[in-house]
């Protein structure tokens, strides 16, 4: 798994590629913590771009739920970009599509962040 972070418009965009499994979920957790810290200090949302993720295990789903709840509690929204593929299937199978804010593209998520 690889991740990059940058500020775009009114959000901190965290782009993740590769597989998120029990081995790489702690790394995702670290990147999410840094993105949320940066976003909270500037009053921004976090856009998590998972369009480059080829596999998402339950350990990765747990990280998403944790940061969704933290963000809701602290006023830092999490917007997840999952246009298709294994990530969207995993979110649907676990009904997390009802909890998380999902978008089909980063540009769509950024429009929501304004």
ABEGO torsion letter per residue (X at the ends): XBBBBBBBEABBBBBBBEBBBAAAAAAAAAAAAAAAAAAAAAGBBBBBBAAABABBBAAAAAAAAAAAAAAAAAGBBBBBBBABEAAAAAAAAAGAAAABBBBABAAAAAAAAX
